[in-house]
Amino acid sequence: MEAVIPVIVAALCVYGLVKRVNIFESFVEGVKEGMQTVRFIAPTMIALLVAVGTLKASGALEWIAELIRPVATAVGFPAELVPMGLLRPVSGSGATAILTNIYETCGADSFVGRCASVVAGSTETTFYAVTMYYGAAGIKKIRHTLVSALVADFTAIVMSVVIVGLVMGS
């Protein structure tokens, strides 16, 4: 299995030689294009990372979660999922840390643990994805995409509780 990538690279080189393509020149040209993409995306990614760090360090996430928890509990939504639901669209690693904490406190096979697993698998790090893909394509107007993606994330989070409840009989 370790040989897959070297085999693909070798096959591309052989194909380039057969087609009489200057392989090294093509490689360097591809690297140049990649560096242009990085140069274009880097400021947006740095801004996103700073914003996520600030959100976590300031305690704003926990403050927002505390505001939402009573409403979530009132409608039968597990309060333990609120921080994960808030952080998942912003930070995959932060959401994974919350997921691990849910496993440790509630158990991986608990209702909340299973809901959290479904949330982790059915939602996206929306802000990261929009930043990367739209930034690489040079698209500046993201409003409709962002709203649609966040609605999809919200729907996935709510439906995770509904589906796990139906499957587990809770």
C-alpha positions as CSV (number, residue, x, y, z in Angstrom):
1,M,0.0,0.0,0.0
2,E,2.9,2.3,0.6
3,A,3.9,2.1,-3.0
4,V,0.7,3.6,-4.4
5,I,2.0,7.2,-4.6
6,P,5.4,6.4,-6.1
7,V,3.7,4.1,-8.6
8,I,1.3,7.0,-9.6
9,V,4.3,9.4,-9.9
10,A,6.3,7.0,-12.0
11,A,3.3,6.3,-14.3
12,L,2.8,10.1,-14.8
13,C,6.5,10.4,-15.7
14,V,6.3,7.5,-18.1
15,Y,3.2,9.0,-19.7
16,G,4.9,12.4,-20.0
17,L,7.9,10.8,-21.6
18,V,5.7,8.9,-24.1
19,K,3.9,12.2,-24.9
20,R,7.2,14.0,-25.2
21,V,6.4,16.5,-22.4
22,N,9.1,18.3,-20.6
23,I,8.2,16.8,-17.2
24,F,10.4,19.0,-15.0
25,E,9.2,22.2,-16.7
26,S,5.6,21.1,-16.3
27,F,6.3,20.3,-12.6
28,V,7.8,23.7,-12.0
29,E,4.9,25.4,-13.7
30,G,2.5,23.5,-11.5
31,V,4.4,24.6,-8.4
32,K,4.3,28.2,-9.6
33,E,0.5,28.0,-10.0
34,G,0.2,26.3,-6.6
35,M,2.2,29.1,-5.0
36,Q,-0.1,31.7,-6.6
37,T,-3.1,29.9,-5.1
38,V,-1.4,29.9,-1.6
39,R,-0.5,33.6,-1.9
40,F,-4.1,34.3,-2.8
41,I,-5.7,32.2,0.0
42,A,-3.2,32.7,2.8
43,P,-4.5,36.1,4.1
44,T,-8.0,34.7,4.3
45,M,-6.9,31.5,6.1
46,I,-4.8,33.5,8.6
47,A,-7.8,35.8,9.3
48,L,-10.0,32.7,9.8
49,L,-7.5,31.0,12.2
50,V,-7.1,34.2,14.2
51,A,-10.9,34.6,14.5
52,V,-11.3,31.0,15.6
53,G,-8.5,31.4,18.2
54,T,-10.1,34.6,19.5
55,L,-13.5,33.0,19.7
56,K,-12.1,30.1,21.7
57,A,-9.8,32.1,23.9
58,S,-12.3,34.9,24.7
59,G,-14.9,32.5,26.1
60,A,-17.5,33.8,23.6
61,L,-18.3,30.3,22.4
62,E,-19.1,29.1,26.0
63,W,-21.1,32.3,26.6
64,I,-23.2,31.7,23.5
65,A,-23.6,28.1,24.4
66,E,-24.9,29.0,27.8
67,L,-27.5,31.3,26.3
68,I,-28.7,28.5,23.9
69,R,-28.6,25.6,26.4
70,P,-31.9,26.4,28.2
71,V,-33.8,26.6,24.8
72,A,-32.1,23.4,23.6
73,T,-33.0,21.5,26.8
74,A,-36.6,22.8,26.6
75,V,-37.1,21.4,23.0
76,G,-35.4,18.0,23.9
77,F,-32.1,18.7,22.3
78,P,-29.1,17.4,24.3
79,A,-27.4,20.4,25.9
80,E,-24.0,18.7,25.6
81,L,-24.2,19.0,21.8
82,V,-24.6,22.8,21.8
83,P,-20.9,23.7,22.0
84,M,-20.1,21.2,19.3
85,G,-22.9,22.5,17.1
86,L,-21.6,26.0,17.4
87,L,-17.9,25.2,16.9
88,R,-18.2,22.6,14.1
89,P,-18.8,25.0,11.3
90,V,-15.8,27.1,12.4
91,S,-13.2,24.6,13.6
92,G,-12.9,20.9,12.9
93,S,-10.2,20.3,15.5
94,G,-12.1,22.2,18.1
95,A,-15.2,20.2,17.4
96,T,-13.2,17.0,17.6
97,A,-11.9,18.1,21.0
98,I,-15.5,18.6,22.1
99,L,-16.5,15.2,20.6
100,T,-13.7,13.5,22.6
101,N,-14.9,15.3,25.8
102,I,-18.5,14.1,25.1
103,Y,-17.2,10.5,24.8
104,E,-15.3,10.8,28.0
105,T,-18.1,12.3,30.0
106,C,-21.2,10.7,28.5
107,G,-19.8,7.6,26.8
108,A,-19.4,6.9,23.1
109,D,-22.4,4.5,23.1
110,S,-24.7,6.9,25.0
111,F,-27.4,8.8,23.2
112,V,-25.4,12.0,23.3
113,G,-22.2,10.2,22.2
114,R,-24.0,8.7,19.2
115,C,-25.6,12.1,18.3
116,A,-22.2,13.7,18.5
117,S,-20.7,11.1,16.2
118,V,-23.5,11.7,13.7
119,V,-22.9,15.4,13.9
120,A,-19.2,15.0,13.4
121,G,-19.8,12.9,10.3
122,S,-22.7,14.8,8.7
123,T,-21.6,18.4,9.2
124,E,-18.9,20.5,7.6
125,T,-16.3,23.0,8.7
126,T,-18.3,25.4,6.7
127,F,-16.2,28.6,7.1
128,Y,-13.0,26.7,6.3
129,A,-14.5,25.1,3.2
130,V,-16.0,28.3,1.9
131,T,-12.8,30.2,2.6
132,M,-10.6,27.6,0.8
133,Y,-12.8,26.8,-2.2
134,Y,-14.1,30.2,-2.9
135,G,-10.8,31.8,-2.2
136,A,-9.0,29.5,-4.6
137,A,-11.6,30.3,-7.3
138,G,-11.5,34.1,-6.6
139,I,-15.1,34.3,-5.7
140,K,-15.9,37.2,-3.3
141,K,-19.7,37.0,-3.0
142,I,-20.3,34.1,-0.6
143,R,-23.5,35.2,1.2
144,H,-26.0,32.7,-0.3
145,T,-23.6,29.8,-0.1
146,L,-22.7,30.6,3.5
147,V,-26.3,30.9,4.6
148,S,-27.3,27.7,2.7
149,A,-24.3,25.8,4.2
150,L,-25.1,27.0,7.7
151,V,-28.7,26.0,7.3
152,A,-27.5,22.5,6.1
153,D,-25.3,22.2,9.2
154,F,-28.1,23.2,11.5
155,T,-30.4,20.7,9.8
156,A,-27.8,17.9,10.1
157,I,-27.3,18.7,13.8
158,V,-31.1,18.6,14.5
159,M,-31.6,15.5,12.4
160,S,-28.8,13.7,14.1
161,V,-30.8,13.9,17.4
162,V,-34.0,12.8,15.6
163,I,-32.5,9.9,13.7
164,V,-30.4,8.6,16.7
165,G,-33.5,8.9,18.8
166,L,-35.5,6.8,16.3
167,V,-32.7,4.2,16.0
168,M,-32.0,4.0,19.7
169,G,-35.7,4.3,20.7
170,S,-35.1,7.3,22.9
